[in-house]
Amino acid sequence: MILEALNYLASLPVTASLHRGFVRGSVNLWSRARRCASAWAEHERHCHEAVRAAVSGGRQRRTVVVLGSGLVRDVPVEELSRQFDTVVLVDLVHLASVRLWIRAKGLKNVRLIERDISGFADIAAQKEPEPLAFLRQVPYLDLVISANVLSQIGIGAGRKAEAAGLSQEIVPRLISAHLDGLRGLPADVCLLTDIAFKVVDRTGKVHQDADLLHGIAPPAEAARWSWPVIPTGEASRDYQVVHTVIASRLNCVPKPAEMATAEHGDSA
Ligand SMILES: C[S@@+](CC[C@H](N)C(=O)[O-])C[C@H]1O[C@@H](n2cnc3c(N)ncnc32)[C@H](O)[C@@H]1O
């Protein structure tokens, strides 16, 4: 509790007033991630593998952007910092603990952008949502990693829509806008996202399940795995909440060596 309180208090002054309301949720996530570290380890390993595959398949390594960087657990930021000229982390909130970790590791080429990437503001202003248009201003953009933020965009937008008396139809619209935004980028994209959740008891019986993408079809996946977001014992002795997560690569143009291999394979 003391560490949480310190992280909360230290994060408030370094967070824009518009986003201070999200600090508590981010500290709660930090706290849960520490408690559930062993249950989440496999999920984080899968995420790191997917990112490494995207980096090794990429053409250049100038700027990489991580959307929903959060606690920087899903993404091997130290490796990215060594491999790329510039690493840009984008989230509603960058906790004091994350800022301290970046400084302690001496990651001098890591930049932080505090930003709502949902596109909700566009919809509220009755405009077509273009939540990732700001990435067009990022010079030498070679790789964008959407790091388990897509379902959270949906959840946040659903809450805001309810509070503003707007239709829940905006939720799938914003999920689509994120995917379309990624597809429209002049860069390789590694999408990590949970697509569904289920509540499971100790016998493996499923008591509840839901589509986290609200009917929007995800892109073809390169990998799929389960993430026990709330393992048994965290919130209940008898039930756990398990998310299905996928990794996808978008916009990737094969490197010359890969094209030669593919052509050779085609003619064989
Ligand atoms: C499940 S966490 C992802 C964890 C993170 N990738 C990591 O490695 O620790 C979701 C993250 O998305 C961020 N997020 C949720 N909605 C967002 C929005 N509309 N704009 C920007 N970030 C958002 C949250 O603040 C949180 O850090």
The ligand as a Tripos MOL2 file, in Angstrom:
@<TRIPOS>MOLECULE
LIG
   27    29     1     0     0
SMALL
NO_CHARGES

@<TRIPOS>ATOM
      1 C1         -3.4120   -3.5880  -20.5070 C.3       1 LIG1
      2 S1         -2.5120   -2.1020  -20.3380 S.3       1 LIG1
      3 C2         -1.1540   -2.3970  -21.4630 C.3       1 LIG1
      4 C3          0.0690   -2.6890  -20.7190 C.3       1 LIG1
      5 C4          1.3510   -2.2370  -21.3910 C.3       1 LIG1
      6 N1          1.3980   -2.5360  -22.8070 N.3       1 LIG1
      7 C5          2.5470   -2.8070  -20.6670 C.2       1 LIG1
      8 O1          3.4530   -3.3220  -21.3230 O.co2     1 LIG1
      9 O2          2.6080   -2.6980  -19.4490 O.co2     1 LIG1
     10 C6         -3.4160   -0.9370  -21.3070 C.3       1 LIG1
     11 C7         -2.7190    0.4140  -21.3910 C.3       1 LIG1
     12 O3         -3.4560    1.1960  -22.3090 O.3       1 LIG1
     13 C8         -3.5310    2.5120  -21.8190 C.3       1 LIG1
     14 N2         -4.7190    3.1270  -22.4320 N.ar      1 LIG1
     15 C9         -6.0170    2.7680  -22.2700 C.ar      1 LIG1
     16 N3         -6.8070    3.5760  -22.9990 N.ar      1 LIG1
     17 C10        -5.9900    4.4410  -23.6530 C.ar      1 LIG1
     18 C11        -6.2250    5.5390  -24.5340 C.ar      1 LIG1
     19 N4         -7.4670    5.8810  -24.8930 N.pl3     1 LIG1
     20 N5         -5.1550    6.2280  -24.9980 N.ar      1 LIG1
     21 C12        -3.8840    5.8930  -24.6250 C.ar      1 LIG1
     22 N6         -3.6020    4.8560  -23.7840 N.ar      1 LIG1
     23 C13        -4.6460    4.1560  -23.3000 C.ar      1 LIG1
     24 C14        -3.6510    2.3450  -20.3200 C.3       1 LIG1
     25 O4         -3.2700    3.5270  -19.6420 O.3       1 LIG1
     26 C15        -2.7110    1.1690  -20.0660 C.3       1 LIG1
     27 O5         -1.4150    1.6060  -19.7820 O.3       1 LIG1
@<TRIPOS>BOND
     1     1     2 1
     2     2     3 1
     3     2    10 1
     4     3     4 1
     5     4     5 1
     6     5     6 1
     7     5     7 1
     8     7     8 2
     9     7     9 1
    10    10    11 1
    11    11    12 1
    12    11    26 1
    13    12    13 1
    14    13    14 1
    15    13    24 1
    16    14    15 ar
    17    14    23 ar
    18    15    16 ar
    19    16    17 ar
    20    17    18 ar
    21    17    23 ar
    22    18    19 1
    23    18    20 ar
    24    20    21 ar
    25    21    22 ar
    26    22    23 ar
    27    24    25 1
    28    24    26 1
    29    26    27 1
@<TRIPOS>SUBSTRUCTURE
     1 LIG1         1 GROUP 0 **** ****
